[in-house]
Amino acid sequence: MRTNEKSIINKKPAANEKSVSNEKPAANEKLVYQKNSLPSALAMVYFAFNTWQTIFTLNMINVVDAGLRVMGIILLNTLLSFLVFIISFEIKRYSLPWSRIGVGIGIFQCLRVFFIPDGAPGMRMNIAISLAVGGLLLIAASIWSLVKCVKYRQVKKEMECRTSV
């Protein structure tokens, strides 16, 4: 090898060159081809907690006396479950808008703790726990996905700059 080739290989980036992180380029490029699976799995765990909360709520409410209320609870939980199901797949593809929607739904789910219907104290506690844990899991999954989405976009932009030069 000539000295010119050695200097090119061992060349360090200049101070004005930005890099996504201090990691090796191969580790960053791995992010582009890798699915965002763990935050997606956390969103699916929210789905299970929401189903559990729906079952506890329906067991606690007298269905004969609260017909419209039960229908509202079922529709709301069905809509939330549907949205989170879509969010879990979109998070897997590094979708920034859907990650933001996930944070909003998680906050809404945590706020629902304050609107639990009256009933047996043990059932209320189970519902509160499932609402809070499910909401916190969805918030964590969405924030984690937001961070990974930003990094993903930076790496992809950096790769496009390298290939266009």
N, C-alpha and C positions, 0 to 999 in steps of 0.2 A: 504494500500500500504506500502511496505517496503521502507526503506531509499535507498536501492540500485536502486529500480525502479524509485524513484523520481529523483535520480541523473542522471539516464539515460535519462529520459524525459526532464529534464531541462538542459541537457548538451549543451553547446555552442560549435560551431565548433572551432577546433584548428586554430592557426594562419596560419599554412601551408596548410590548406584545402581551396580550391578555390570554390567559389560559383559564379554562373552566375550573380546574382544581389542580392540586399538586400531584394528583394520581397520574399513573401512566396513561398515555393516549388509548391503549388497548382496553383498559378498564372503563374509560369513558365511552368508547365506541361500543362496548358490550351493552351499555344502557340503551342504545338505539335499537338493538335487535332483541332485547329482552322485554317480556311483558311485565306489567306492573301488578304482579299477582297477589302479594301479601296485603296491600290496601284493599284490593278487590275482595279477598277472602274476609277481611274484617267487615266490609260492607254486607257480605252475605250473612255474617254472624248477627249483624243488626236485624236482618230479615227474620232470623230465628227468634230473636228477642221480641220483635214486633208481633210475630204470630203468637208467642207465649203470652204477651200482654193482652192480645185480643181475646184469647181463650179465658184468661182470668177475669177480664172485664165482663164478658158475656155470662160467666158463671156467677158473678157477683150481682148483676142487675136482674131485677124481676122483669122478665121479658113481656109479660102480659100488661103491666102498668106503663112501661116505657117503650112503646112500639117505635115511635119516630126517633127517639134517642138511640135505641139499639141500631136502627138503620143508619143513622149518622155515624156512629162509632164504626160500624162495619165498612161503610163507604170510605171513611177517612183512613182507616187502617189498610184497606185494600189499595187505595190510591198511593199511600206512602210506601207500601210494599212494592207496588208496581214501579214507582219512581226509583226506589233504592235498587231494585233488580236491574233497571236500565243503567243506573249510576255505577253499579259494580262492573258491568261490562265496559262502560265508557272509561272508567278509571283504569281499567286494564290496558286501554289504548292511549293513555296519557292525555285525556281530554281535560283541558283547563276549565272550561265553563261548567262541565258536569261536576268537577271537584268542588267548585264554588257552590253549586246547588246542594251538594252533599253536606257542606258545612251548615248551610241554612236549614236543611231538614233536620240535621242533628241538633241544632240549637232549638228548633221548634219542638222536637221530641223531648228534650230536657225540660222545656217550659211546660209541657203537658203534665208534668208531675204535680203542678199546682191546681189542676182541674180534674182530679180523679173523682169519680162519683162516690157518693156515700155507700157504705156497705160494711162488711165484716172487717175489723182492723187488720187481721192477718192477710186477707186478700188485698187490702189497700197497700200494705207494705210490699207484697209481691209485685203488684202493678207498678208501684213507685220505683222499685229496684229494677224491674225490667225496662221501664221507660228511661231511667237515668243511665243504666249501663249501655243499653242500645244506642241512646243518643251520644254518649261519650265515645263509644266505639266508632260510630259514623263520623263524628267530628275528627277523631284521631286519624281514621283512614283517609278522610278528605284532605286534611292538612298535610299528611304525609304525601299524598298524591300531588297536592299543589307544589310541594317542594321538589318532588321528582319530576313534575311536568316542566318546571322552570329549568331545571338542570338538563332535562331531555332536550328542550328547545335550544339551549345554549350549545350543547354538544352537537346537535344536528346542524346548527348554524355554523359552528366551527368546522365541521366536516365538509359542508358545502363550500366554505371559503377555501379550504385546503384543496379540494378537487377542482375548483374553478381556476386556481392559480397555475 
